[in-house]
């Protein structure tokens, strides 16, 4: 379903929309706005997924007993070794 709506833009936004249509990036200004909204929706979904994954990781780590903790230097030792090897090459 298509809903007609009147939108207002700053001169800067209007100029960008007009340029993108003139360049053939979008067929119309409406198509450009729709693409921007779709990207915003995708970004919000991606952010929600990332935040949930982070929350799950935090919950899992909170359940980890202290005696199972890994020292920071040990946790990143292999990464540091890889960086040093790459720099030496």
N, CA, C and O atoms as a printed pandas DataFrame, in Angstrom:
     atom_number atom_name residue_name chain_id  residue_number  x_coord  y_coord  z_coord
0              1         N          UNK        A               1    0.838   -1.164    0.000
1              2        CA          UNK        A               1    0.000    0.000    0.000
2              3         C          UNK        A               1    0.893    1.241    0.000
3              4         O          UNK        A               1    1.901    1.282    0.706
4              5         N          UNK        A               2    0.537    2.214   -0.761
5              6        CA          UNK        A               2    1.270    3.470   -0.825
6              7         C          UNK        A               2    0.447    4.544   -0.130
7              8         O          UNK        A               2   -0.749    4.696   -0.378
8              9         N          UNK        A               3    1.117    5.282    0.743
9             10        CA          UNK        A               3    0.474    6.372    1.471
10            11         C          UNK        A               3    1.128    7.666    1.022
11            12         O          UNK        A               3    2.351    7.797    1.080
12            13         N          UNK        A               4    0.335    8.610    0.582
13            14        CA          UNK        A               4    0.869    9.911    0.192
14            15         C          UNK        A               4    1.025   10.757    1.433
15            16         O          UNK        A               4    0.183   10.744    2.331
16            17         N          UNK        A               5    2.131   11.501    1.464
17            18        CA          UNK        A               5    2.442   12.303    2.626
18            19         C          UNK        A               5    3.227   13.519    2.158
19            20         O          UNK        A               5    3.934   13.449    1.153
20            21         N          UNK        A               6    3.114   14.605    2.856
21            22        CA          UNK        A               6    3.895   15.791    2.555
22            23         C          UNK        A               6    5.023   15.885    3.562
23            24         O          UNK        A               6    4.794   15.884    4.771
24            25         N          UNK        A               7    6.236   15.966    3.058
25            26        CA          UNK        A               7    7.410   16.054    3.920
26            27         C          UNK        A               7    8.128   17.364    3.649
27            28         O          UNK        A               7    8.081   17.892    2.538
28            29         N          UNK        A               8    8.784   17.877    4.661
29            30        CA          UNK        A               8    9.589   19.088    4.518
30            31         C          UNK        A               8   11.045   18.729    4.748
31            32         O          UNK        A               8   11.370   17.945    5.639
32            33         N          UNK        A               9   11.920   19.311    3.936
33            34        CA          UNK        A               9   13.349   19.046    4.048
34            35         C          UNK        A               9   14.107   20.355    4.147
35            36         O          UNK        A               9   13.642   21.401    3.692
36            37         N          UNK        A              10   15.284   20.276    4.750
37            38        CA          UNK        A              10   16.171   21.435    4.730
38            39         C          UNK        A              10   16.691   21.582    3.303
39            40         O          UNK        A              10   16.586   20.658    2.497
40            41         N          UNK        A              11   17.248   22.746    3.000
41            42        CA          UNK        A              11   17.828   22.948    1.668
42            43         C          UNK        A              11   18.908   21.906    1.388
43            44         O          UNK        A              11   19.011   21.388    0.276
44            45         N          UNK        A              12   19.690   21.611    2.385
45            46        CA          UNK        A              12   20.771   20.628    2.237
46            47         C          UNK        A              12   20.219   19.256    1.869
47            48         O          UNK        A              12   20.729   18.605    0.958
48            49         N          UNK        A              13   19.187   18.817    2.570
49            50        CA          UNK        A              13   18.599   17.508    2.296
50            51         C          UNK        A              13   17.935   17.483    0.920
51            52         O          UNK        A              13   18.058   16.508    0.180
52            53         N          UNK        A              14   17.244   18.547    0.593
53            54        CA          UNK        A              14   16.584   18.614   -0.717
54            55         C          UNK        A              14   17.609   18.582   -1.843
55            56         O          UNK        A              14   17.400   17.928   -2.864
56            57         N          UNK        A              15   18.713   19.289   -1.650
57            58        CA          UNK        A              15   19.775   19.316   -2.661
58            59         C          UNK        A              15   20.351   17.909   -2.850
59            60         O          UNK        A              15   20.576   17.475   -3.980
60            61         N          UNK        A              16   20.588   17.205   -1.755
61            62        CA          UNK        A              16   21.127   15.840   -1.848
62            63         C          UNK        A              16   20.141   14.919   -2.566
63            64         O          UNK        A              16   20.530   14.151   -3.445
64            65         N          UNK        A              17   18.881   14.998   -2.192
65            66        CA          UNK        A              17   17.870   14.170   -2.862
66            67         C          UNK        A              17   17.845   14.453   -4.353
67            68         O          UNK        A              17   17.833   13.529   -5.166
68            69         N          UNK        A              18   17.836   15.718   -4.708
69            70        CA          UNK        A              18   17.799   16.103   -6.127
70            71         C          UNK        A              18   19.033   15.612   -6.863
71            72         O          UNK        A              18   18.930   15.135   -7.993
72            73         N          UNK        A              19   20.205   15.723   -6.234
73            74        CA          UNK        A              19   21.445   15.253   -6.864
74            75         C          UNK        A              19   21.404   13.746   -7.108
75            76         O          UNK        A              19   21.781   13.276   -8.182
76            77         N          UNK        A              20   20.945   12.992   -6.109
77            78        CA          UNK        A              20   20.913   11.535   -6.247
78            79         C          UNK        A              20   19.939   11.099   -7.344
79            80         O          UNK        A              20   20.196   10.129   -8.057
80            81         N          UNK        A              21   18.842   11.805   -7.474
81            82        CA          UNK        A              21   17.892   11.498   -8.552
82            83         C          UNK        A              21   18.518   11.863   -9.893
83            84         O          UNK        A              21   18.417   11.097  -10.851
84            85         N          UNK        A              22   19.161   13.023   -9.971
85            86        CA          UNK        A              22   19.797   13.460  -11.220
86            87         C          UNK        A              22   20.917   12.508  -11.638
87            88         O          UNK        A              22   21.139   12.296  -12.830
88            89         N          UNK        A              23   21.621   11.937  -10.662
89            90        CA          UNK        A              23   22.705   10.985  -10.947
90            91         C          UNK        A              23   22.169    9.611  -11.329
91            92         O          UNK        A              23   22.923    8.753  -11.789
92            93         N          UNK        A              24   20.890    9.405  -11.144
93            94        CA          UNK        A              24   20.303    8.108  -11.463
94            95         C          UNK        A              24   20.435    7.085  -10.354
95            96         O          UNK        A              24   20.148    5.906  -10.559
96            97         N          UNK        A              25   20.867    7.523   -9.178
97            98        CA          UNK        A              25   20.994    6.609   -8.047
98            99         C          UNK        A              25   19.606    6.137   -7.619
99           100         O          UNK        A              25   19.406    4.973   -7.272
100          101         N          UNK        A              26   18.652    7.069   -7.653
101          102        CA          UNK        A              26   17.259    6.765   -7.317
102          103         C          UNK        A              26   16.369    7.300   -8.423
103          104         O          UNK        A              26   16.689    8.307   -9.054
104          105         N          UNK        A              27   15.258    6.630   -8.656
105          106        CA          UNK        A              27   14.330    7.055   -9.705
106          107         C          UNK        A              27   13.598    8.335   -9.322
107          108         O          UNK        A              27   13.326    9.185  -10.170
108          109         N          UNK        A              28   13.282    8.461   -8.038
109          110        CA          UNK        A              28   12.545    9.628   -7.557
110          111         C          UNK        A              28   13.046    9.988   -6.169
111          112         O          UNK        A              28   13.755    9.213   -5.527
112          113         N          UNK        A              29   12.666   11.178   -5.717
113          114        CA          UNK        A              29   13.005   11.565   -4.355
114          115         C          UNK        A              29   12.286   10.655   -3.364
115          116         O          UNK        A              29   12.831   10.333   -2.308
116          117         N          UNK        A              30   11.088   10.247   -3.693
117          118        CA          UNK        A              30   10.356    9.325   -2.822
118          119         C          UNK        A              30   11.104    8.004   -2.673
119          120         O          UNK        A              30   11.154    7.430   -1.585
120          121         N          UNK        A              31   11.682    7.528   -3.772
121          122        CA          UNK        A              31   12.450    6.278   -3.714
122          123         C          UNK        A              31   13.676    6.442   -2.826
123          124         O          UNK        A              31   14.049    5.518   -2.103
124          125         N          UNK        A              32   14.303    7.611   -2.879
125          126        CA          UNK        A              32   15.473    7.869   -2.037
126          127         C          UNK        A              32   15.086    7.885   -0.558
127          128         O          UNK        A              32   15.779    7.306    0.279
128          129         N          UNK        A              33   13.987    8.545   -0.248
129          130        CA          UNK        A              33   13.517    8.594    1.142
130          131         C          UNK        A              33   13.141    7.194    1.612
131          132         O          UNK        A              33   13.458    6.810    2.738
132          133         N          UNK        A              34   12.470    6.433    0.757
133          134        CA          UNK        A              34   12.095    5.064    1.126
134          135         C          UNK        A              34   13.337    4.223    1.395
135          136         O          UNK        A              34   13.358    3.437    2.342
136          137         N          UNK        A              35   14.383    4.382    0.562
137          138        CA          UNK        A              35   15.624    3.629    0.769
138          139         C          UNK        A              35   16.281    4.026    2.089
139          140         O          UNK        A              35   16.810    3.174    2.803
140          141         N          UNK        A              36   16.247    5.313    2.409
141          142        CA          UNK        A              36   16.820    5.774    3.674
142          143         C          UNK        A              36   16.058    5.192    4.863
143          144         O          UNK        A              36   16.664    4.795    5.858
144          145         N          UNK        A              37   14.750    5.142    4.762
145          146        CA          UNK        A              37   13.939    4.570    5.832
146          147         C          UNK        A              37   14.198    3.073    5.970
147          148         O          UNK        A              37   14.282    2.557    7.085
148          149         N          UNK        A              38   14.325    2.379    4.845
149          150        CA          UNK        A              38   14.635    0.944    4.899
150          151         C          UNK        A              38   15.981    0.715    5.580
151          152         O          UNK        A              38   16.132   -0.209    6.380
152          153         N          UNK        A              39   16.975    1.578    5.250
153          154        CA          UNK        A              39   18.287    1.452    5.878
154          155         C          UNK        A              39   18.200    1.707    7.373
155          156         O          UNK        A              39   18.842    1.018    8.166
156          157         N          UNK        A              40   17.402    2.703    7.757
157          158        CA          UNK        A              40   17.217    3.003    9.173
158          159         C          UNK        A              40   16.578    1.815    9.891
159          160         O          UNK        A              40   16.977    1.477   11.005
160          161         N          UNK        A              41   15.602    1.189    9.268
161          162        CA          UNK        A              41   14.948    0.026    9.862
162          163         C          UNK        A              41   15.938   -1.125   10.016
163          164         O          UNK        A              41   15.944   -1.810   11.039
164          165         N          UNK        A              42   16.777   -1.337    8.996
165          166        CA          UNK        A              42   17.779   -2.398    9.048
166          167         C          UNK        A              42   18.806   -2.112   10.139
167          168         O          UNK        A              42   19.202   -3.012   10.879
168          169         N          UNK        A              43   19.235   -0.855   10.235
169          170        CA          UNK        A              43   20.200   -0.465   11.272
170          171         C          UNK        A              43   19.637   -0.721   12.663
171          172         O          UNK        A              43   20.348   -1.211   13.541
172          173         N          UNK        A              44   18.368   -0.393   12.869
173          174        CA          UNK        A              44   17.743   -0.615   14.173
174          175         C          UNK        A              44   17.648   -2.099   14.487
175          176         O          UNK        A              44   17.862   -2.512   15.627
176          177         N          UNK        A              45   17.325   -2.899   13.478
177          178        CA          UNK        A              45   17.257   -4.350   13.685
178          179         C          UNK        A              45   18.640   -4.909   14.014
179          180         O          UNK        A              45   18.787   -5.721   14.928
180          181         N          UNK        A              46   19.654   -4.469   13.262
181          182        CA          UNK        A              46   21.026   -4.923   13.522
182          183         C          UNK        A              46   21.474   -4.526   14.921
183          184         O          UNK        A              46   22.105   -5.318   15.620
184          185         N          UNK        A              47   21.150   -3.306   15.331
185          186        CA          UNK        A              47   21.526   -2.828   16.660
186          187         C          UNK        A              47   20.843   -3.667   17.741
187          188         O          UNK        A              47   21.465   -4.015   18.745
188          189         N          UNK        A              48   19.570   -3.989   17.535
189          190        CA          UNK        A              48   18.836   -4.806   18.515
190          191         C          UNK        A              48   19.460   -6.192   18.641
191          192         O          UNK        A              48   19.592   -6.719   19.745
192          193         N          UNK        A              49   19.843   -6.781   17.508
193          194        CA          UNK        A              49   20.480   -8.104   17.530
194          195         C          UNK        A              49   21.817   -8.032   18.258
195          196         O          UNK        A              49   22.133   -8.899   19.073
196          197         N          UNK        A              50   22.603   -6.996   17.963
197          198        CA          UNK        A              50   23.910   -6.848   18.606
198          199         C          UNK        A              50   23.759   -6.625   20.110
199          200         O          UNK        A              50   24.506   -7.200   20.901
200          201         N          UNK        A              51   22.802   -5.800   20.501
201          202        CA          UNK        A              51   22.597   -5.550   21.931
202          203         C          UNK        A              51   22.135   -6.806   22.663
203          204         O          UNK        A              51   22.544   -7.050   23.798
204          205         N          UNK        A              52   21.288   -7.601   22.020
205          206        CA          UNK        A              52   20.835   -8.847   22.644
206          207         C          UNK        A              52   21.996   -9.824   22.786
207          208         O          UNK        A              52   22.118  -10.503   23.806
208          209         N          UNK        A              53   22.851   -9.899   21.764
209          210        CA          UNK        A              53   24.018  -10.781   21.840
210          211         C          UNK        A              53   24.948  -10.328   22.960
211          212         O          UNK        A              53   25.492  -11.155   23.691
212          213         N          UNK        A              54   25.129   -9.022   23.094
213          214        CA          UNK        A              54   25.967   -8.488   24.159
214          215         C          UNK        A              54   25.359   -8.796   25.524
215          216         O          UNK        A              54   26.073   -9.179   26.450
216          217         N          UNK        A              55   24.050   -8.631   25.650
217          218        CA          UNK        A              55   23.364   -8.924   26.918
218          219         C          UNK        A              55   23.513  -10.401   27.277
219          220         O          UNK        A              55   23.739  -10.737   28.439
220          221         N          UNK        A              56   23.387  -11.282   26.285
221          222        CA          UNK        A              56   23.546  -12.717   26.544
222          223         C          UNK        A              56   24.967  -13.021   27.001
223          224         O          UNK        A              56   25.175  -13.821   27.913
224          225         N          UNK        A              57   25.942  -12.381   26.364
225          226        CA          UNK        A              57   27.338  -12.607   26.747
226          227         C          UNK        A              57   27.591  -12.113   28.168
227          228         O          UNK        A              57   28.288  -12.773   28.939
228          229         N          UNK        A              58   27.037  -10.973   28.512
229          230        CA          UNK        A              58   27.202  -10.447   29.875
230          231         C          UNK        A              58   26.569  -11.394   30.888
231          232         O          UNK        A              58   27.155  -11.687   31.931
232          233         N          UNK        A              59   25.349  -11.876   30.565
233          234        CA          UNK        A              59   24.696  -12.818   31.488
234          235         C          UNK        A              59   25.539  -14.085   31.655
235          236         O          UNK        A              59   25.691  -14.587   32.769
236          237         N          UNK        A              60   26.084  -14.599   30.558
237          238        CA          UNK        A              60   26.905  -15.806   30.631
238          239         C          UNK        A              60   28.156  -15.563   31.461
239          240         O          UNK        A              60   28.557  -16.419   32.250
240          241         N          UNK        A              61   28.768  -14.409   31.286
241          242        CA          UNK        A              61   29.985  -14.117   32.050
242          243         C          UNK        A              61   29.683  -13.906   33.522
243          244         O          UNK        A              61   30.506  -14.225   34.380
244          245         N          UNK        A              62   28.512  -13.372   33.817
245          246        CA          UNK        A              62   28.143  -13.180   35.224
246          247         C          UNK        A              62   27.961  -14.524   35.926
247          248         O          UNK        A              62   28.113  -14.610   37.145
248          249         N          UNK        A              63   27.640  -15.561   35.176
249          250        CA          UNK        A              63   27.460  -16.892   35.738
250          251         C          UNK        A              63   28.775  -17.663   35.831
251          252         O          UNK        A              63   28.820  -18.748   36.411
252          253         N          UNK        A              64   29.838  -17.109   35.265
253          254        CA          UNK        A              64   31.140  -17.767   35.292
254          255         C          UNK        A              64   31.753  -17.627   36.681
255          256         O          UNK        A              64   31.850  -16.517   37.206
256          257         N          UNK        A              65   32.164  -18.736   37.275
257          258        CA          UNK        A              65   32.791  -18.645   38.600
258          259         C          UNK        A              65   34.125  -17.888   38.520
259          260         O          UNK        A              65   34.823  -17.946   37.508
260          261         N          UNK        A              66   34.456  -17.194   39.579
261          262        CA          UNK        A              66   35.686  -16.384   39.590
262          263         C          UNK        A              66   36.933  -17.224   39.296
263          264         O          UNK        A              66   37.861  -16.740   38.648
264          265         N          UNK        A              67   36.965  -18.466   39.760
265          266        CA          UNK        A              67   38.160  -19.281   39.529
266          267         C          UNK        A              67   38.318  -19.685   38.062
267          268         O          UNK        A              67   39.355  -20.226   37.679
268          269         N          UNK        A              68   37.315  -19.430   37.253
269          270        CA          UNK        A              68   37.402  -19.727   35.824
270          271         C          UNK        A              68   37.774  -18.487   34.997
271          272         O          UNK        A              68   37.899  -18.564   33.775
272          273         N          UNK        A              69   37.949  -17.347   35.678
273          274        CA          UNK        A              69   38.317  -16.120   34.971
274          275         C          UNK        A              69   39.694  -16.282   34.342
275          276         O          UNK        A              69   40.539  -17.013   34.856
276          277         N          UNK        A              70   39.909  -15.604   33.241
277          278        CA          UNK        A              70   41.196  -15.614   32.547
278          279         C          UNK        A              70   41.818  -14.238   32.719
279          280         O          UNK        A              70   41.143  -13.220   32.567
280          281         N          UNK        A              71   43.089  -14.212   33.032
281          282        CA          UNK        A              71   43.792  -12.940   33.174
282          283         C          UNK        A              71   43.839  -12.224   31.824
283          284         O          UNK        A              71   43.954  -12.857   30.774
284          285         N          UNK        A              72   43.750  -10.906   31.870
285          286        CA          UNK        A              72   43.724  -10.094   30.647
286          287         C          UNK        A              72   44.939  -10.383   29.766
287          288         O          UNK        A              72   44.794  -10.557   28.556
288          289         N          UNK        A              73   46.122  -10.436   30.352
289          290        CA          UNK        A              73   47.332  -10.675   29.561
290          291         C          UNK        A              73   47.287  -12.028   28.875
291          292         O          UNK        A              73   47.735  -12.164   27.737
292          293         N          UNK        A              74   46.747  -13.032   29.561
293          294        CA          UNK        A              74   46.638  -14.365   28.963
294          295         C          UNK        A              74   45.595  -14.384   27.839
295          296         O          UNK        A              74   45.785  -15.040   26.815
296          297         N          UNK        A              75   44.501  -13.660   28.044
297          298        CA          UNK        A              75   43.414  -13.663   27.063
298          299         C          UNK        A              75   43.860  -13.081   25.729
299          300         O          UNK        A              75   43.415  -13.530   24.673
300          301         N          UNK        A              76   44.737  -12.085   25.775
301          302        CA          UNK        A              76   45.141  -11.407   24.549
302          303         C          UNK        A              76   46.550  -11.772   24.085
303          304         O          UNK        A              76   47.064  -11.170   23.142
304          305         N          UNK        A              77   47.170  -12.737   24.727
305          306        CA          UNK        A              77   48.543  -13.105   24.384
306          307         C          UNK        A              77   48.665  -13.564   22.938
307          308         O          UNK        A              77   49.593  -13.150   22.243
308          309         N          UNK        A              78   47.759  -14.400   22.472
309          310        CA          UNK        A              78   47.862  -14.892   21.093
310          311         C          UNK        A              78   47.636  -13.766   20.088
311          312         O          UNK        A              78   48.251  -13.750   19.022
312          313         N          UNK        A              79   46.762  -12.834   20.423
313          314        CA          UNK        A              79   46.529  -11.697   19.529
314          315         C          UNK        A              79   47.773  -10.833   19.457
315          316         O          UNK        A              79   48.187  -10.417   18.375
316          317         N          UNK        A              80   48.371  -10.564   20.614
317          318        CA          UNK        A              80   49.591   -9.758   20.625
318          319         C          UNK        A              80   50.710  -10.445   19.842
319          320         O          UNK        A              80   51.464   -9.789   19.124
320          321         N          UNK        A              81   50.813  -11.766   19.985
321          322        CA          UNK        A              81   51.842  -12.517   19.258
322          323         C          UNK        A              81   51.604  -12.422   17.754
323          324         O          UNK        A              81   52.555  -12.274   16.986
324          325         N          UNK        A              82   50.359  -12.505   17.332
325          326        CA          UNK        A              82   50.041  -12.400   15.907
326          327         C          UNK        A              82   50.380  -11.018   15.366
327          328         O          UNK        A              82   50.898  -10.890   14.257
328          329         N          UNK        A              83   50.089   -9.994   16.146
329          330        CA          UNK        A              83   50.404   -8.613   15.721
330          331         C          UNK        A              83   51.923   -8.423   15.612
331          332         O          UNK        A              83   52.423   -7.843   14.648
332          333         N          UNK        A              84   52.634   -8.920   16.610
333          334        CA          UNK        A              84   54.096   -8.794   16.582
334          335         C          UNK        A              84   54.688   -9.548   15.404
335          336         O          UNK        A              84   55.617   -9.056   14.764
336          337         N          UNK        A              85   54.166  -10.736   15.104
337          338        CA          UNK        A              85   54.657  -11.516   13.970
338          339         C          UNK        A              85   54.384  -10.796   12.658
339          340         O          UNK        A              85   55.225  -10.798   11.759
340          341         N          UNK        A              86   53.222  -10.186   12.545
341          342        CA          UNK        A              86   52.878   -9.452   11.326
342          343         C          UNK        A              86   53.767   -8.233   11.157
343          344         O          UNK        A              86   54.159   -7.899   10.039
344          345         N          UNK        A              87   54.089   -7.568   12.258
345          346        CA          UNK        A              87   54.963   -6.383   12.178
346          347         C          UNK        A              87   56.386   -6.762   11.805
347          348         O          UNK        A              87   57.079   -6.017   11.112
348          349         N          UNK        A              88   56.816   -7.935   12.275
349          350        CA          UNK        A              88   58.184   -8.397   11.992
350          351         C          UNK        A              88   58.343   -8.858   10.553
351          352         O          UNK        A              88   59.456   -8.894   10.029
352          353         N          UNK        A              89   57.248   -9.208    9.918
353          354        CA          UNK        A              89   57.324   -9.748    8.541
354          355         C          UNK        A              89   57.597   -8.677    7.521
355          356         O          UNK        A              89   57.689   -8.970    6.329
